[in-house]
Amino acid sequence: MFRAEYARVKKLFFKSGIYFLINFFHLLVHKKFKNIDSLYGEYFFSSRLIPQTNEAYYYWDKMWNKSYVLFNQGQYEKAVKIRTDVLEEVYEANGVNNDKYFPPLFSRGFSGAIGHLGHVGAYIGAQRLGLVSDMKKSLLVTVEEFNKPIYQCLSDHINLLSFSNFSHGNEQPGFWHLYERLQLIKTTEGFMDHYRFFEKVYTQIQLLEDQPLLNLPTHYIEKSRAELQVLGLSSSDWFATLHVRETGNSREPNNQSILDYLEAINFINKLGGRVIRIGDESMPCLPSELNVIDLARNSNTHSHLHLYALSHAKFFIGTTSGPSTIPPLFRVPSLITNAVVLGITTFNFSAQTIYTPKIMLRGDRKISLSEMVNSTLGFANSPSYLKSNNIQYKPNSPVQILNGVKEIIQILEKSNYKRNLLRDQKVQAIRKQVSFTTSGLFSNCWLDENADWFLTDA
């Protein structure tokens, strides 16, 4: 008995020491001791030096981390169940597990990367729909990020709280009832996974109104136009915005080579349009002869123009990565190429958004949509998990990307564009075989080429 108790105390002491060291380091880095405020109680709660901290904190954190592992392995419903159970317990422990209470703050997960801020825009849409509380939430923002255009765009709808006046928002598990979690939103219908949330908001909002969810400040629009004119964009030019995710980790399924997009870029130029590429300096250079305004070069200088490019394009061309969540906030149509993780990334942003998937292969055998959604394969994005299941992806060819561009131009010009309704119904019937998948439209021309195997039963 004594040994068991000693082992338990030793384990707790070790955990508390790790938490204390991590958070004490944050205290040193992010704040001067003389400016300590009340939110720094979180550091001491997490260190277990205050009796209010209990074993549940560590259990909640452990289970939340476990949910990430399951999610990356495609076990979507199990991951959502764990997160729901954890937040139910956190809210119950704090006496706020009822349909009247909503967190006053956004988690830091909503800020930083532009794609995550797309979730804040979707939340604003959910407020219009009555899907969440209409309270004006607050978001902790670093001093460096505070004046970014996207935050200026959101500031009419949320309160921006600078880190110069508040703690780093460490968000210990016992305080998760204060922070809207990025992965699981508290709605009027209960906790909702953010993929379901995104899908529900956009499916409903496009039926109710034709106004964008967000509007840019006039001074930002005028300044951006002037700067882009200096970079070669005429005031009469229309443009498409391009973002192709291409990181150093070639194993990630949503990576793709920019070289496969050159034919599409040249086609847009021949039509009299321009292409504005966004990204960062880690991306490979484009051939110098291409007629592209490349904001990925000197990205520190031009990053403030990315939001304008995403919000004012005739259409967006991208991959399944963060920037693709921004154009729908401004009702900009999208062509999402080389789409992967089809169970949860093909959002129904609008009737003017289409997807051209990568082909999933196990050996030489193509994996149908039905097989994907009825297994982990349509939901998994872990490179190691996909490799262990002998899964590879065949990317879109340059011709498939070009055909996708031609199709979205047809959609916008309404020039003899017709959907194969029976085929679309077949796609939706396959998706309804499981409790949830996203429901965006696959490209007509891609389905013309691949429907015979893609739409077969599992």
ZILINFEN-V136466 format. One record per pair of residues at least 6 apart in sequence whose C-alpha atoms are under 7 Angstrom apart, sorted by the first residue. I is the first residue (numbers start at 0). GAP is how many residues later the second one is. Records with the same first field share a line. If there is no record, write none. Layout:
BEGIN
I: GAP, GAP
END
This chain:
BEGIN
15: 31, 32
16: 30
18: 27, 28
19: 26, 27
22: 20
29: 138
38: 128
39: 127
41: 130
43: 6
44: 7, 8
45: 7, 126
56: 116, 117
59: 26, 113
60: 112
62: 19
63: 19
66: 12, 15, 16
67: 11
69: 9
70: 8, 309
71: 308, 309, 310
72: 303, 307, 308, 309, 312
73: 302, 303, 305, 306
74: 301
75: 303
79: 113
83: 107
87: 9
89: 84, 86, 87
90: 6, 86
98: 89
101: 31, 84
102: 74, 75, 76, 77
103: 33, 34, 74, 75
104: 32, 33, 34, 73, 74, 75
105: 31, 32, 33, 73, 74, 75
106: 72, 73, 74, 75
107: 32
108: 73
109: 6, 7, 9, 10, 72
110: 6
113: 208, 209
114: 207, 208, 210, 211
115: 206
117: 207, 208
120: 92, 208
121: 76, 79
124: 76, 88
125: 6, 75
126: 6, 7
130: 56, 57
131: 55, 56
135: 21, 22, 23
136: 21, 22
137: 20, 21, 22, 23
138: 20, 21, 22
139: 20, 21, 22, 23
140: 19, 20, 21, 22
141: 20, 21
142: 19, 20, 21
147: 156
148: 155
149: 157
152: 61, 62, 63, 64
181: 12
182: 10, 11
183: 7, 8, 9, 10
184: 6, 7, 8, 9
185: 6
194: 149
198: 148, 149, 239
201: 146, 147
202: 145, 146
205: 144
211: 117, 118, 119
212: 116, 117
213: 115, 116
220: 87
223: 81, 84
228: 6
230: 62
236: 36, 37
237: 35, 36, 76
238: 34, 35, 36, 37, 74, 75
239: 34, 35, 36, 73, 74, 75, 76
240: 34, 35, 36, 68, 69, 72, 74, 75, 76
241: 33, 34, 35, 36, 74, 75, 76
242: 34, 35, 36, 74, 75
243: 12, 14, 74, 75
244: 9, 10, 11, 74, 76
245: 9, 10, 11, 37
246: 8
250: 132
251: 131
252: 87, 128, 130
253: 65, 66, 86
259: 137, 138
260: 137, 140
262: 135, 139
263: 137, 138, 141
264: 10
267: 6
273: 18
274: 17, 18
275: 16, 17, 18, 19, 33
276: 16, 17, 18, 19
277: 16, 17, 18, 28
278: 16, 17
279: 16, 17, 19
280: 15, 16, 17, 18
294: 7
309: 6, 16, 17
310: 16, 19, 21
312: 19
313: 18
314: 17, 18, 19
315: 16, 17, 18, 19
316: 17, 18, 19
317: 6, 17, 18, 19
318: 17, 18, 19, 20
319: 16, 19, 20, 25
327: 21
332: 19, 20
333: 18, 19, 20
334: 18, 19, 20, 69, 73
335: 18, 19, 20
336: 18, 19, 20, 64
337: 18, 19, 20, 57, 58
338: 16, 17, 18, 19
339: 17, 18
340: 37, 38, 39, 40
341: 36, 37
342: 30, 35, 36, 94, 95
343: 35, 93, 94
344: 93
345: 9, 92, 93, 94
346: 91, 92, 93
347: 90, 91, 92
348: 91
351: 59
352: 88
353: 86, 87, 88, 89
354: 86, 87, 88
355: 86, 87, 90
357: 35, 36, 37, 38
358: 7, 34, 35, 36
359: 6, 7, 31, 32, 33, 34
360: 6, 30, 31, 32
361: 28, 29, 30
362: 27
367: 85, 86, 87, 88, 90
368: 85, 86
369: 60, 85, 86, 87, 88
370: 87
371: 6
372: 58, 61
373: 60
399: 46
402: 42
403: 39
409: 7
410: 6
418: 25
426: 28
430: 6
END
